[in-house]
Amino acid sequence: MTTERSYFQGVQAKLNFPRKEDKHAVLDLMRRFSSARRYAYNRLVEGVPREKLWSVEGPLGTLFGLGSYYIQGALLKAEMALRSAKERGIDPEKVVFGGRKLFLDLRKKHNLKVRKKKKREWKEKRQGLLYCRGKKRAGGNPNLRLEVKGGVLQLRINLGHGTYAPALVQTTHPNLGQLLQRVYARESYNVELTLKEGEVYANFTWEEKAPPLTSTRENGVLALDVNAEPYHLALALVGPDGSLRYHFTLPLDQVDRAPNRGAKETLLWMVAHEVTDFAVANGVAIATERLKHLRKSRRGDGSGRNFRRLQHRFAYASLLRKIHTLALKKGVEILQVNPQDTSTIGMLKYASQLSLSKDVAAAYVIGRRALGFEEKVPKSYQALLADPRFREDAEAFYRERVEELKEGMEKEKNPYLKCRLSREAAKAEKALVLLSPRSSPGSRKEVTGGRNSYGVNPWRVLRVGLFLPFLGGEVPRDLSRLKPVLVQGPPLYRDRGRGKEGGPRSLLPGRADGAREGAVRDLA
């Protein structure tokens, strides 16, 4: 039995009220609705059954003076907020309506002008909401109904007790024609009113049936990976047999240079159309990573100003949502995979072997994983993992790195740089745990192809053992020097001993004597 696929369309508009008293009445209704939503949320957290909150005679009707359809909307919004908190792993009792970040910011000292602005923003987010779900039998929407009078589109807002407030709808949204068709056909549409900078805005949404799938995994997949530096989208066309047929990149620098949010959104939609059109032209599905949460670094955590700037401009989630929406509308199948170790496997296995960039190689791994292929560790890497000298030299490198970083922490007086050194020392200690034979098992069959002698994910062991100690960087740009190891097998170690510099023996041909020292000094 196949489930019916659908998606939501929407129109955003600004509301203009011919009479001030009507606007004040609507703002009061929005305040009462927002209070009812918070009340319903708290009761649901306490375990009160929703049936006790449903009726007009219940607390939502008597305390806040709402009709039955508004009560249903408040309950629905409360349930959505509760479900969202649980999915994100947030304690439901600690949810702050209006935004925790803004709430904490209000507790800080600001000048009068800034504080007044932030307080108004807080009140608008906390008190500026009104929602009513659409009903076909009610002519589209029972309480917030669109009407066309004298060639002008207006929204009739039910204030209760038989009174209404008309508001003119101002918009140039491209979906306005589809919305008007629903209005004339008396089809259902949902309406949500929000408040921003003293103005009331309306968001009209409705559900559409998606077309049948025409581009599926049977013909292969178009896998994509978004990268922050350089800011671009890497794409790999993977055939049904798991082979790489074609690859290319789409730069996203123009998105970063967009003058405002509207221009940025337009550019992201253009990129999403380009990706989905390519998938349609080749009749393939689209494969992406399944990312629930992208961590954002903050000042003082040691991540560095440049890294935080790259992180906060990263529009990965927004771009993926747009690609998924367009794919649904164009009949393209969407496949989402676990992102664990995709970049690591791509760099170690395919970047040097197929002469790909690390980003395209990661996209290739995503595509293969979406088609169900396992990524087994090559025999040459297995031999390297079995060689005790590989682990010994890598452990020696990280032990010395930890000592140098801790010495730097003791001498460093700048708290931000000290925090950064602490982060790097923690990474080095974690690498030592990975390289230890006593580390706990952590491999996944579909990624590693089985456990190795170390009992942990072999790809991660190879990453910490090869990248920083022998290639000079945690994410090295030049991965070509891995090709002799991958193709010809691990070369013999050059037994240089522990000379004056105390460096480990060289594993890779042509490795410069100062590569290791440069890696240790990469924090300078």
Backbone hydrogen bonds, N-H to C=O, Kabsch-Sander energy under -0.5 kcal/mol:
donor,donor_aa,acceptor,acceptor_aa,energy
7,Y,208,E,-2.3
9,Q,206,W,-2.7
11,V,204,F,-2.3
13,A,202,A,-2.5
14,K,170,Q,-2.5
15,L,200,V,-2.5
16,N,168,L,-2.3
23,K,19,R,-1.4
24,H,20,K,-2.4
25,A,21,E,-2.0
26,V,22,D,-2.2
27,L,23,K,-2.6
28,D,24,H,-2.0
29,L,25,A,-1.9
30,M,26,V,-2.6
31,R,27,L,-2.0
32,R,28,D,-2.2
33,F,29,L,-2.4
34,S,30,M,-2.4
35,S,31,R,-2.0
36,A,32,R,-2.2
37,R,33,F,-2.2
38,R,34,S,-2.0
39,Y,35,S,-2.4
40,A,36,A,-2.6
41,Y,37,R,-2.4
42,N,38,R,-2.3
43,R,39,Y,-2.0
44,L,40,A,-2.3
45,V,41,Y,-2.3
46,E,42,N,-1.7
47,G,43,R,-0.5
47,G,44,L,-1.0
48,V,43,R,-2.6
52,K,49,P,-1.4
53,L,50,R,-1.2
54,W,50,R,-0.6
55,S,51,E,-0.6
58,G,55,S,-1.0
61,G,55,S,-0.5
61,G,58,G,-0.5
62,T,58,G,-2.4
63,L,59,P,-2.5
64,F,59,P,-0.6
64,F,60,L,-0.6
65,G,61,G,-1.1
66,L,60,L,-0.9
71,I,67,G,-2.2
72,Q,68,S,-2.2
73,G,69,Y,-1.9
74,A,70,Y,-2.5
75,L,71,I,-2.5
76,L,72,Q,-2.3
77,K,73,G,-2.4
78,A,74,A,-2.1
79,E,75,L,-2.6
80,M,76,L,-2.2
81,A,77,K,-2.1
82,L,78,A,-2.2
83,R,79,E,-2.5
84,S,80,M,-2.4
85,A,81,A,-2.0
86,K,82,L,-1.9
87,E,83,R,-2.3
88,R,84,S,-1.8
89,G,86,K,-1.0
90,I,85,A,-2.9
94,K,91,D,-2.2
95,V,92,P,-1.1
97,F,95,V,-0.6
99,G,96,V,-1.8
103,F,99,G,-2.0
104,L,100,R,-2.7
105,D,101,K,-1.9
106,L,102,L,-1.8
107,R,103,F,-0.7
107,R,104,L,-0.5
108,K,105,D,-1.3
115,R,111,N,-2.7
116,K,112,L,-2.1
117,K,113,K,-1.8
118,K,114,V,-2.5
119,K,115,R,-2.5
120,R,116,K,-1.9
121,E,117,K,-2.1
122,W,118,K,-2.3
123,K,119,K,-2.4
124,E,120,R,-2.4
125,K,121,E,-2.1
126,R,122,W,-1.9
127,Q,123,K,-2.8
128,G,124,E,-1.9
129,L,30,M,-0.6
129,L,127,Q,-1.0
130,L,193,L,-1.6
132,C,191,V,-2.1
135,K,140,G,-0.9
138,A,135,K,-0.6
139,G,136,K,-1.6
140,G,135,K,-2.2
141,N,138,A,-0.5
145,R,143,N,-0.6
145,R,156,R,-1.8
147,E,154,Q,-2.7
149,K,147,E,-0.6
149,K,152,V,-2.4
152,V,149,K,-1.3
154,Q,147,E,-2.9
154,Q,152,V,-0.5
155,L,167,A,-3.3
156,R,145,R,-3.3
156,R,154,Q,-0.5
157,I,155,L,-0.7
157,I,165,A,-2.2
158,N,143,N,-2.2
158,N,156,R,-0.6
159,L,157,I,-0.6
159,L,163,T,-2.4
160,G,163,T,-0.8
163,T,160,G,-1.2
165,A,157,I,-2.3
167,A,155,L,-1.6
168,L,16,N,-3.1
169,V,153,L,-2.4
170,Q,14,K,-2.9
170,Q,168,L,-0.6
171,T,169,V,-0.6
176,L,173,H,-1.9
179,L,175,N,-1.9
180,L,176,L,-2.4
181,Q,177,G,-1.9
182,R,178,Q,-1.6
183,V,179,L,-2.0
184,Y,180,L,-2.6
185,A,181,Q,-2.1
186,R,182,R,-0.6
186,R,183,V,-0.8
187,E,182,R,-2.5
189,Y,140,G,-1.9
190,N,205,T,-3.2
191,V,132,C,-2.1
192,E,203,N,-1.6
193,L,130,L,-3.4
194,T,201,Y,-2.6
195,L,128,G,-1.0
196,K,199,E,-2.6
199,E,196,K,-2.0
201,Y,194,T,-2.8
202,A,13,A,-2.9
203,N,192,E,-2.4
204,F,11,V,-2.9
205,T,190,N,-2.1
206,W,9,Q,-1.9
208,E,7,Y,-3.3
210,A,5,R,-2.4
214,T,331,G,-2.7
215,S,331,G,-2.2
216,T,214,T,-0.6
216,T,283,G,-1.0
219,N,216,T,-1.4
220,G,217,R,-1.1
221,V,238,V,-2.2
222,L,285,A,-3.0
223,A,221,V,-0.7
223,A,236,A,-2.8
224,L,287,A,-1.8
225,D,234,A,-2.3
227,N,232,H,-2.6
229,E,230,P,-0.5
232,H,227,N,-1.7
232,H,230,P,-1.0
233,L,250,L,-2.8
234,A,225,D,-2.9
234,A,232,H,-0.5
235,L,248,F,-2.7
236,A,223,A,-2.6
237,L,246,Y,-3.5
238,V,221,V,-2.9
238,V,236,A,-0.7
239,G,243,S,-2.7
242,G,239,G,-2.2
245,R,237,L,-2.8
245,R,243,S,-0.7
246,Y,237,L,-1.2
248,F,235,L,-1.8
250,L,233,L,-2.6
252,L,231,Y,-2.5
255,V,252,L,-0.6
256,D,252,L,-1.3
257,R,253,D,-1.5
258,A,255,V,-1.1
264,K,260,N,-1.9
265,E,261,R,-2.6
266,T,262,G,-2.1
267,L,263,A,-2.1
268,L,264,K,-2.2
269,W,265,E,-2.3
270,M,266,T,-1.9
271,V,267,L,-2.1
272,A,268,L,-2.4
273,H,269,W,-2.4
274,E,270,M,-2.0
275,V,271,V,-2.2
276,T,272,A,-2.4
277,D,273,H,-2.6
278,F,274,E,-1.7
279,A,275,V,-1.9
280,V,276,T,-2.3
281,A,277,D,-2.5
282,N,278,F,-1.4
283,G,279,A,-0.8
283,G,280,V,-0.6
284,V,279,A,-1.9
285,A,216,T,-0.6
285,A,220,G,-2.2
286,I,333,E,-2.8
287,A,222,L,-2.0
288,T,335,L,-2.6
290,R,337,V,-2.8
291,L,289,E,-1.0
292,K,290,R,-0.6
295,R,293,H,-0.6
297,S,295,R,-0.5
301,D,298,R,-1.8
308,R,304,G,-2.1
309,R,305,R,-2.2
310,L,306,N,-2.1
311,Q,307,F,-2.3
312,H,308,R,-2.5
313,R,309,R,-1.1
314,F,311,Q,-1.0
319,L,315,A,-2.4
320,L,316,Y,-2.6
321,R,317,A,-2.2
322,K,318,S,-1.8
323,I,319,L,-2.4
324,H,320,L,-2.8
325,T,321,R,-2.3
326,L,322,K,-2.5
327,A,323,I,-2.4
328,L,324,H,-1.9
329,K,325,T,-1.7
330,K,326,L,-1.8
331,G,328,L,-0.7
332,V,327,A,-3.0
333,E,215,S,-2.9
335,L,286,I,-3.0
337,V,288,T,-2.2
342,T,339,P,-1.7
345,I,341,D,-2.6
346,G,342,T,-2.2
347,M,343,S,-2.5
348,L,344,T,-2.4
349,K,345,I,-2.8
350,Y,345,I,-0.7
350,Y,346,G,-1.2
351,A,346,G,-2.5
352,S,347,M,-0.6
354,L,350,Y,-2.5
356,L,351,A,-2.0
361,A,357,S,-2.4
362,A,358,K,-1.6
363,A,359,D,-2.0
364,Y,360,V,-2.3
365,V,361,A,-1.9
366,I,362,A,-2.1
367,G,363,A,-2.3
368,R,364,Y,-2.4
369,R,365,V,-2.6
370,A,366,I,-2.1
371,L,367,G,-1.3
372,G,369,R,-1.2
373,F,368,R,-2.5
375,E,446,E,-0.9
376,K,374,E,-0.9
377,V,448,T,-0.8
382,Q,378,P,-2.2
383,A,379,K,-2.5
384,L,380,S,-1.7
385,L,381,Y,-2.6
386,A,382,Q,-1.7
387,D,383,A,-0.7
387,D,384,L,-0.7
390,F,387,D,-1.0
391,R,387,D,-1.0
392,E,388,P,-2.4
393,D,389,R,-2.4
394,A,390,F,-1.9
395,E,391,R,-2.8
396,A,392,E,-2.3
397,F,393,D,-2.1
398,Y,394,A,-2.2
399,R,395,E,-2.5
400,E,396,A,-2.0
401,R,397,F,-2.0
402,V,398,Y,-2.5
403,E,399,R,-2.1
404,E,400,E,-2.4
405,L,401,R,-2.6
406,K,402,V,-2.4
407,E,403,E,-2.2
408,G,404,E,-2.2
409,M,405,L,-2.0
410,E,406,K,-1.8
411,K,407,E,-1.6
412,E,408,G,-2.1
418,K,414,N,-2.4
419,C,415,P,-1.9
420,R,416,Y,-1.8
421,L,417,L,-2.4
422,S,418,K,-2.0
423,R,419,C,-2.1
424,E,420,R,-2.1
425,A,421,L,-2.3
426,A,422,S,-2.1
427,K,423,R,-2.0
428,A,424,E,-2.2
429,E,425,A,-2.3
430,K,426,A,-2.1
431,A,427,K,-2.1
432,L,428,A,-1.8
433,V,429,E,-1.6
434,L,430,K,-2.0
435,L,431,A,-2.2
436,S,432,L,-0.8
436,S,433,V,-0.6
439,S,436,S,-1.6
447,V,444,R,-1.3
448,T,444,R,-3.2
449,G,444,R,-0.6
449,G,445,K,-1.6
452,N,456,V,-0.7
455,G,452,N,-1.5
460,R,457,N,-0.5
461,V,457,N,-1.7
462,L,458,P,-2.6
463,R,459,W,-2.0
464,V,460,R,-2.4
465,G,461,V,-1.9
466,L,462,L,-1.9
467,F,463,R,-2.0
468,L,463,R,-0.5
470,F,466,L,-1.4
471,L,466,L,-1.0
471,L,467,F,-1.6
472,G,467,F,-0.6
472,G,468,L,-0.6
473,G,467,F,-1.3
479,L,477,R,-0.9
482,L,479,L,-1.6
483,K,480,S,-1.6
486,L,482,L,-2.4
487,V,483,K,-3.1
488,Q,483,K,-0.5
488,Q,484,P,-1.7
489,G,484,P,-0.5
489,G,485,V,-0.7
494,R,506,S,-1.8
495,D,493,Y,-1.0
496,R,494,R,-1.8
499,G,497,G,-0.7
502,G,499,G,-1.0
506,S,494,R,-0.8
511,R,508,L,-1.3
515,A,512,A,-1.5
518,G,514,G,-2.2
519,A,515,A,-1.8
520,V,516,R,-2.0
521,R,517,E,-1.6
522,D,519,A,-1.2
524,A,521,R,-1.8
